[in-house]
Amino acid sequence: MPQAGALLAAATLAGYHHLITADGTGMGAALAAGPMLAVGLGLGMIGAPLADLTLGKVPHQHAGSASGLFNTGTQLGIALGTALTALVLFTTSAPTPAARPWPPPSRTSSGTSSARSSRCGR
């Protein structure tokens, strides 16, 4: 069963990658929901067997600390994975350096940027 979950998650992520590269920022939440539900189902099929495999041989007197260590490692992996995924997503989908003014336009006393004020004729 865990192998099927891993295959489902991997296949869905590959399909999701195809959707992202094909639709880019035009992909709506409804289109993204289906693949993400399938990834969650696949990863859910892995979670319980992985915990059983990891904690199955731990002596009874160490079960609490082993479970805490396992859960801490799981949460740390989720947090780092989310942070790295966001880092990759936002660095690869950011506008090109030519599209971003650097240094940023200075603010005028009215609070608007000087580039906007000059474009609007103010």
Buried (B, 14 or more C-beta within 10 A) or exposed (E): EBEEBBEBBEBBBEBBEEBBEEEEEEEEEEEBEEBEEBBEEBBEBBEEEBBEEBBEEBEEEEEEEBBEBBEEEBEEEEEEEEEEEEEEEEEEEEEEEEEEEEEEBEEEEEEEBEEEBEEEEE
